[in-house]
Amino acid sequence: MKIIIAGAGAMGSRFGLMLHQAKNDVIFIDGWQEHIDKINRDGLEANFNGEKVVAKIPTYHQEKASEIDFAADLIIVFTKAMQLDHMMDCVKTMIGEQTKVLCLLNGLGHEDIIEKYVSKDHILLGNTMWTAGLEGPGKAKLFGDGYLELQSLDENGEATAEKVIAVLNEAKLNAKYSHHILESIYRKACVNGTMNGLCTLLDSNMADFGETSAANQIVLSIVNEFANVAKHEKVELDSKQVLEQVRSCYNRDTIGLHHPSMYQDLIENHRLTEIDYINGAIVRKGKMYNVPTPYCAFLTQLIHCKEELLDAK
């Protein structure tokens, strides 16, 4: 299969490498020139479960994507949420009548952007529990196991989606079809909508935050806002169950000592965050459905204040 990885960061590198190893025709499209140059010169270098792997995968700058002669069967998008629209505009010349787009971004509402470029029946929404990291330009750190689930936005699209799933599974990416992908996406968004913003504002890892006296009440208040909005999209979330899912992040023996991605983006690297596509999305949807979302609104505002204070770009 001819596959574009649109956004060759940590997770894009993982998927691209594994799909390349499974003999698919893979290319990377990205916006980080140093990363692009390193991969093209030396290959993508990965610490893959302790083994050094180097893969020669053609890598292009997104601004030159219109010059590439590559008709994609599948585009997997791994950009930051706020970069999605521009990336789709860059790769649109490689989109054909049969091209499918698989979105594995964190957050909510990305299908509305993708639908500007492909019809709804060509969009697959997914949720992945794989992990990955970048140690520098062209150097990925890939440890552990994971899985993903996806669903076609076409109610009759399961058979077509299964063809994509078969390709992903040949690459050992452990994909399966879901009839309830929005529930999975909302559940993951609840974790991101609590841990990301709160740990970033409080300059804390997840375990230390979880041990504060107000942690559970704050998290439950935010999760309740997500759940109340989700009901209007025919998604039923059990707030207490989701609270327990969030609390599992506090475990120091697993991921509790980890700083969430938003902390890494804003505090460590002074980059703009995805808050508008997580808590901010709940605020927008809340206004549309007439659902109060004061915690998500306040958290979104505070993160934007922090972005301004740090002159995030």
MARGU-191585 format. One record per residue (C-alpha): x, y, z. Coordinates in steps of 0.5 Angstrom, whole numbers, plus 500, padded with zeros to 3 digits. Layout:
# MARGU-191585
    u    v    w
    X    Y    Z
...
***
This chain:
# MARGU-191585
    u    v    w
  500  500  500
  502  507  498
  502  511  505
  504  518  507
  505  519  514
  503  527  515
  507  529  521
  513  525  522
  514  526  530
  515  521  535
  509  517  534
  509  518  526
  516  515  526
  514  509  530
  508  508  525
  512  510  519
  518  505  521
  513  499  522
  509  500  516
  516  501  512
  519  494  515
  512  491  513
  514  493  506
  509  498  505
  511  504  500
  512  510  506
  514  517  505
  514  522  511
  511  529  510
  514  534  516
  515  541  517
  522  540  521
  527  542  517
  533  539  521
  529  533  522
  528  532  515
  535  533  513
  537  528  518
  533  522  516
  534  524  508
  542  524  510
  543  518  515
  536  514  515
  531  514  521
  535  512  527
  531  508  532
  532  505  539
  527  500  538
  526  496  544
  533  496  545
  535  494  538
  538  500  534
  534  500  527
  536  505  521
  531  506  516
  531  509  509
  524  513  509
  524  519  504
  522  525  507
  519  531  505
  518  538  507
  510  540  507
  511  546  504
  514  542  498
  509  537  498
  505  539  492
  512  537  488
  512  530  490
  509  525  485
  506  520  490
  499  518  489
  497  516  496
  492  510  498
  492  512  506
  494  518  509
  496  518  517
  496  524  520
  500  525  526
  501  533  526
  499  537  532
  492  539  532
  493  546  530
  497  544  524
  492  539  521
  489  544  517
  495  547  514
  498  540  513
  492  537  509
  492  543  505
  500  541  503
  498  534  501
  492  535  498
  495  534  491
  497  527  493
  489  525  495
  486  521  490
  479  519  489
  480  512  493
  485  515  498
  483  514  506
  485  519  511
  486  516  518
  486  521  524
  490  519  530
  490  526  533
  489  527  541
  483  532  542
  476  533  539
  473  535  532
  478  534  527
  474  530  522
  471  537  521
  477  539  518
  479  533  514
  472  533  511
  474  540  507
  479  535  503
  476  528  503
  469  526  503
  466  523  510
  466  516  507
  474  516  506
  475  518  513
  477  514  519
  478  516  526
  482  512  531
  485  512  538
  492  509  539
  495  507  546
  502  506  542
  508  511  545
  514  514  542
  519  519  543
  524  523  540
  531  524  542
  533  529  537
  532  530  529
  532  523  526
  532  519  532
  526  516  535
  526  512  542
  520  506  541
  519  502  547
  513  497  549
  507  495  546
  501  498  544
  494  498  540
  489  502  536
  482  502  534
  479  506  529
  472  507  525
  470  509  519
  465  515  519
  461  512  513
  456  507  517
  457  502  511
  465  503  511
  467  497  516
  469  493  510
  474  498  507
  476  500  514
  478  492  515
  483  493  509
  487  498  512
  487  494  519
  490  488  515
  495  493  513
  496  496  520
  496  489  523
  501  486  518
  506  492  521
  504  489  528
  501  495  530
  495  491  533
  489  495  530
  482  493  531
  475  496  528
  471  499  533
  463  501  533
  464  506  539
  470  510  537
  467  517  539
  467  514  546
  474  511  546
  476  518  544
  472  522  549
  475  517  554
  482  519  552
  480  526  551
  478  526  559
  485  524  561
  488  529  556
  483  534  559
  485  533  566
  493  531  566
  495  536  561
  493  542  563
  493  541  570
  500  539  571
  502  544  566
  499  550  570
  502  547  577
  509  545  574
  508  538  576
  508  531  574
  502  527  575
  503  523  581
  505  529  585
  499  532  582
  495  526  584
  497  527  591
  494  534  592
  488  534  597
  484  537  591
  486  533  585
  480  528  585
  475  534  586
  478  538  580
  479  532  576
  471  530  577
  469  537  575
  472  537  569
  470  530  567
  463  531  568
  463  537  563
  466  532  558
  461  527  560
  455  532  559
  457  535  553
  458  528  550
  451  526  552
  449  531  546
  453  527  541
  450  520  543
  456  518  548
  455  516  555
  461  516  559
  461  514  566
  464  520  570
  466  515  576
  469  510  571
  473  515  568
  476  518  574
  479  512  576
  482  512  569
  485  518  570
  487  516  577
  491  511  574
  496  516  571
  498  518  579
  501  511  580
  509  512  581
  511  505  579
  508  506  572
  507  513  569
  506  517  575
  513  521  574
  511  523  567
  510  530  565
  504  530  560
  506  532  553
  503  539  554
  508  540  559
  513  538  555
  511  543  549
  510  549  553
  514  549  559
  520  545  557
  520  548  549
  515  554  549
  511  551  544
  504  553  543
  499  548  546
  493  544  543
  488  546  549
  483  549  544
  482  542  541
  481  539  548
  478  543  553
  477  548  548
  473  544  544
  469  542  550
  467  549  551
  465  550  544
  461  544  544
  458  546  551
  456  553  548
  453  549  542
  449  545  546
  447  550  552
  452  546  557
  456  550  562
  463  548  562
  466  553  567
  472  549  569
  474  547  562
  473  555  560
  478  557  566
  483  552  564
  483  554  557
  484  561  559
  489  560  564
  493  556  559
  493  561  554
  495  566  559
  501  562  560
  503  561  553
  503  569  552
  507  569  559
  512  564  556
  512  567  549
  510  561  546
  511  560  538
***
